[in-house]
Amino acid sequence: MKDKTIDYMLRTTWLAVQKMYNEEAAKFESTMATGFTLLSIDPEKGTPSTALGPKMGMEATSLSRILKKMEEKGLIERNPNPEDGRGVIISLTDFGVEKRNYSKEKVLTFNEAIRKTVPEEKLNHFFEVSETINELVSNKKIYN
């Protein structure tokens, strides 16, 4: 294709952001996926394992691998869900909270840099377009 497509711009932009986050995370022997998972876990109450995948938009098998590595590194603990004996609550350890705070700082730094560079009106349009794309895809309005 000669022209840049919406798909191309989304994909290349996300790959650049992902690479940037992975480079930062590697400085602390981590990954972007680990940081994203840490940010998705409630730091005070923990998060039910069954709610974590949908919250992150991930398949259970991919998430299971990430959680296993995080548990091995001492970032999380799995505890029985007191409200549902069959379920598990994923909780952050003190080390996990520390790494979560680091991840949060990096995300906020990224957002601040973008907000300083891109006018608010353009950012609002970006969010509107992104929401529309998500809605079209989620509601299967592109390919029936």
Protein Blocks (a to p, Z undefined) as FASTA:
>chain_A
ZZdcfklmmmmmmmmmmmmmmmmmmmnopafklmmmmmmpcfklopafklmmmmnopafk
lmmmmmmmmmmnopaccdddfklmkbccddddfklmmmmmmmmmmmmmmmmmmmmmpcfk
lmmmmmmmmmmmmmmmmnopmbZZ
